[in-house]
Amino acid sequence: MSGQLRNIIYEKKDRIATIILNRPEVLNALSPEMIDELISALNDAKDDKDVRVVIITGVGRAFSAGGDLNAIKNYEKLEVMLKGVNEIVRLLASMEKPVIAAVNGIAVGAGLSLALACDIIIASDQARFGSAFVRVGLVPDTGATFYLPRCVGLHLAKELAFTGRMIDANEAQRIGLVNKVVPASELQATVDSLAKELADGPPIAVGLTKKLLNKSPNVSLESALDYETCAQLVCARTEDFKEGVSAALEKRRPKFAGK
């Protein structure tokens, strides 16, 4: 990445890229500058062949409090920010790498939407979630109207969006909003362990699996079968497939090279 980062921290280690929202004084609210840095970091992770998994989390007691109110009250800035967050959602969806949201604290408004746009959500038991847009006279954005009903169902999504009410981590898990809730002290270790497991997997197969699952709500069964067949035949030509079969026959752990 080029340029100095002021609003996020970007780290790469052991084939895992970690993006840390770093405006704790405003609960990691999304400013135009932070959005630009997020786009840059996600593009870097997407294009880096050494990165197999991405983690997004926040500094302090929040994952993200959503859009920075001092910015979004300006119509022109809001319009620019919407274009930026839409690009973030597109990058998260198109990136053929698993993205884990490690929700360390509150995730409201666009902060909730950002978590929903990730592939897996692991939450601290101190996390709280809310749509919140309605509280300032706005509609849900950053992909929320797409992802929220797919996670919790249409009627519950409407309730959460219409009221903006907050829910705790346990309720979020019960309704299918998050994959797992862990004690705050165990969040990093849990996410790191999952990220390592995913990074050890076959990246071509994982990337194609993500693409297939992302398509699934909008395709027919026949189309899904066709997509699966095409993807399977791509995987069958990879070195990772040969390694996976050999490892299974030899009763050892496979070492996938991403080729």
Secondary structure, 3 states (H helix, E strand, C coil): CCCCCCCEEEEEECCEEEEEECCHHHCCCECHHHHHHHHHHHHHHHHCCCCCEEEEEECCCEEECCECHHHHCCHHHHHHHHHHHHHHHHHHHHCCCCEEEEECCEEECHHHHHHHCCCEEEEECCCEEECCHHHHCCCCCCCHHHHHHHHHCHHHHHHHHHHCCCEEHHHHHHCCCCCEEECHHHHHHHHHHHHHHHHCCCHHHHHHHHHHHHHHHHCCHHHHHHHHHHHHHHHHCCHHHHHHHHHHHHCCCCCCCCC
